Amino acid sequence: MAFKQVLLISLLAFTLISLSSCQSKVEFSWQEGDILFQDGDCGDFCDAIRAVTSGYEGRDFSHNGFLLLENNNWYVLEAISKGVSKTPLDSFLNRHLDTEGKPKVMVGRLKPEYQHLIPSALQEAQKLLGKPYDSEFDLLNDSYYCSELIHLSLQQANNGVPVFETPPMTFKDPDSNEFFPIWVSYYDKLGKAIPEGMPGLNPGGMSQDAALEMVYDFQK
């Protein structure tokens, strides 16, 4: 084989290997409206939630937030104990780490048919900054839990039509069909009846919703 042919084949092979290497090193890129699903430790509450709803590919999620770009900085709009808040992305990611120091976070992204709702939904979510946390898990009051904040913001942006499913909530142990003791105590202190069967949503269930694609796992 002529030297020029050998050289050409070698260059072609090198180019293909280089392209393959570059493609394998393509890094994940954030997009506004990404939904961050977080596995945090909230004790018996998280254990009870996990028992009735598993997340994407069996992962456990106890919290989620809505990604916002503001003045070239990334923030997470989230409903936490102090109320609806805007948290720097780095602070959110480093809140719960695994044994290797990786964020216990997966990223969901709305499917293309819902992407146009994101700017309006983020505006709606920002209007709720400072609103109290919804300790009753009631979709009809003027307070918000994490998944509710995202759900209602997108619903408002979609002219009142829900993007996410809101199946009946359950607070019962699937093994015994009895209420988890933690929820009995929790609602007794609130002076409220347990809202068994009322519509609602949680991070695990939302991570499996047909409106989303899970696009990145920080633990892999």
Number of C-alpha atoms within 10 A of each C-alpha: 5 6 8 9 10 11 11 11 12 12 12 12 12 12 12 12 12 12 12 11 11 11 10 9 9 8 8 10 7 14 12 18 24 22 28 28 28 25 23 17 13 10 8 13 15 16 15 18 21 17 16 16 20 19 20 20 10 11 15 24 28 21 23 33 27 26 25 28 15 9 6 7 9 18 21 25 29 29 30 18 14 10 19 25 22 21 17 15 17 12 11 20 18 14 13 16 17 13 7 7 10 15 20 22 27 22 21 25 21 21 13 11 8 14 13 13 20 21 14 15 23 21 14 19 25 18 12 19 15 14 15 18 21 21 14 17 22 16 19 7 9 11 21 27 26 25 26 24 27 25 22 21 25 27 18 17 21 17 9 11 11 15 22 20 15 17 13 12 18 20 21 19 15 12 8 8 10 11 16 20 13 14 16 16 11 15 15 12 9 11 9 11 10 19 16 13 11 15 15 20 22 23 27 27 20 25 27 17 18 12 17 20 18 20 13 16 16 14 13 6
